[in-house]
Amino acid sequence: MVRLSSLADVIADDEDLARFITQSNWFGAQTPMAKPAAFLPSPKYRETSVSRHGSNPRERLWELGKNATHHRNLYGAAIFKASTVRECKLQVIADEPPPRHAAIRGWLWYDADPELQKAQQKEMALVIASKAELILH
């Protein structure tokens, strides 16, 4: 793995992570909360991409977001601790490039029972969403 940042190889439990919100249905319009759908894994890669950055400085957060989302719509970011991911029995792994990128891995996959898979993934995503702070851009 090519390291592009000066961050540690291992992500500490108290480290802040940001999930960039690129879809309007990933957050509530009435209540400023990220929805579980924002944290679900990509079916293609079977992981969720996040960045190793907290809510401040905001300018750097949005710069990272624009690069990470390849200039798609950037509605905001959900900020949460790595420990929250691990509480769900998932792993969060440093995964550069791009700089500061990490991946949430270990999602349950049941090819024979997609409904069970969806329910269990949503349950894990709900835990992360409930502990995330949504910052709108």
Beta strands, then each sheet from edge to edge (+ up, - down):
strand 1: 16-21
strand 2: 48-51
strand 3: 76-81
strand 4: 91-94
strand 5: 101-105
strand 6: 133-136
sheet 1: 1+ 3- 6+
sheet 2: 2+ 5- 4+
end
